[in-house]
Amino acid sequence: MAEDCLFCRIAGGETNTEFLMETDKLVVFEDINPLAPVHLLLVPKQHIRSVNDLTEQDREILADLIFAARDMAPKMGVDSTGYRLFFNVEKGGGQEIFHLHMHMIGGWES
């Protein structure tokens, strides 16, 4: 855990953030500045700074993030209407918090 990392504190239960899902490896919660009617953040508990810092040993966490999104889609009502998954990488790619996380957005009227 990086001591100055907001997402490490959130994933570690040090804030009052409500988790929509929690496993031994990740947490899922709503973005406080949503870009869509549904905007979730899927955050590994392990501190990984960004996609650029992934190692071969991190392959499983990427699969866990994608499967967590798949599992959240019907709970959020976007499994049949569609949703988008993405990572922002580094400052120039829009990353604001330097702890790997995946965005899940959707819920627009079709």
C-alpha distance (Angstrom), angle and dihedral (degrees) to the residues before:
residue distance angle dihedral
M1 . . .
A2 3.76 . .
E3 3.80 107.2 .
D4 3.79 95.9 -143.2
C5 3.83 94.7 44.9
L6 3.80 116.3 111.2
F7 3.81 93.5 -158.4
C8 3.81 91.5 50.7
R9 3.81 88.4 54.5
I10 3.81 92.1 46.6
A11 3.83 94.0 46.5
G12 3.80 89.3 46.2
G13 3.80 91.3 56.8
E14 3.81 94.2 -112.7
T15 3.83 93.8 129.6
N16 3.79 133.7 52.7
T17 3.82 91.5 -107.9
E18 3.79 112.7 144.4
F19 3.79 112.0 -130.0
L20 3.79 117.6 -143.5
M21 3.81 88.1 -167.8
E22 3.77 134.1 6.6
T23 3.78 130.0 -176.6
D24 3.78 131.4 168.2
K25 3.83 88.1 -90.5
L26 3.81 107.8 34.6
V27 3.78 149.2 16.6
V28 3.79 131.3 -144.7
F29 3.79 123.9 -153.9
E30 3.79 140.6 153.9
D31 3.80 119.4 -86.1
I32 3.82 111.1 -114.0
N33 3.83 89.9 -141.6
P34 3.81 101.9 43.0
L35 3.79 121.5 -161.8
A36 3.82 92.0 -165.7
P37 3.81 140.1 19.8
V38 3.82 86.5 -90.7
H39 3.81 114.6 37.3
L40 3.78 117.0 159.6
L41 3.78 130.7 174.2
L42 3.79 117.5 -144.3
V43 3.79 108.2 -159.7
P44 3.80 129.6 -178.1
K45 3.79 115.0 -133.4
Q46 3.80 89.2 -135.5
H47 3.79 112.4 82.9
I48 3.79 109.9 -116.1
R49 3.79 111.4 163.5
S50 3.84 99.0 -144.5
V51 3.79 143.7 -36.5
N52 3.81 86.6 -78.9
D53 3.80 89.8 63.2
L54 3.82 97.0 53.3
T55 3.79 117.3 123.0
E56 3.79 131.2 -162.4
Q57 3.81 88.0 -96.0
D58 3.83 89.7 61.5
R59 3.80 96.0 64.4
E60 3.80 92.2 99.2
I61 3.82 94.0 55.4
L62 3.81 90.4 55.3
A63 3.79 90.2 53.9
D64 3.82 89.6 46.6
L65 3.82 90.7 53.7
I66 3.81 92.7 50.9
F67 3.80 93.9 46.0
A68 3.82 90.3 47.6
A69 3.81 88.6 54.2
R70 3.79 90.0 49.5
D71 3.81 89.5 51.6
M72 3.80 93.1 46.9
A73 3.83 94.7 49.7
P74 3.83 96.8 78.4
K75 3.81 91.3 41.7
M76 3.80 89.4 55.3
G77 3.82 93.3 42.3
V78 3.80 96.1 -117.3
D79 3.80 101.9 105.0
S80 3.80 93.9 97.9
T81 3.82 99.3 29.8
G82 3.79 94.8 48.3
Y83 3.78 140.4 -114.0
R84 3.78 141.2 -153.4
L85 3.81 128.9 -123.0
F86 3.79 121.3 -161.1
F87 3.79 147.5 155.9
N88 3.80 124.1 -144.5
V89 3.80 108.5 -144.5
E90 3.80 121.8 -154.9
K91 3.80 125.8 -27.0
G92 3.81 94.2 -67.3
G93 3.80 89.4 54.1
G94 3.79 93.3 51.7
Q95 3.80 99.9 -96.3
E96 3.80 108.8 151.4
I97 3.80 102.0 167.2
F98 3.78 112.6 48.8
H99 3.80 98.3 -140.1
L100 3.80 116.2 97.1
H101 3.80 111.3 -99.9
M102 3.78 137.7 157.7
H103 3.79 124.2 -138.5
M104 3.80 122.4 -140.9
I105 3.80 114.3 -165.9
G106 3.79 133.1 173.4
G107 3.77 143.1 103.3
W108 3.77 99.6 118.3
E109 3.80 118.8 146.0
S110 3.78 109.4 -94.5
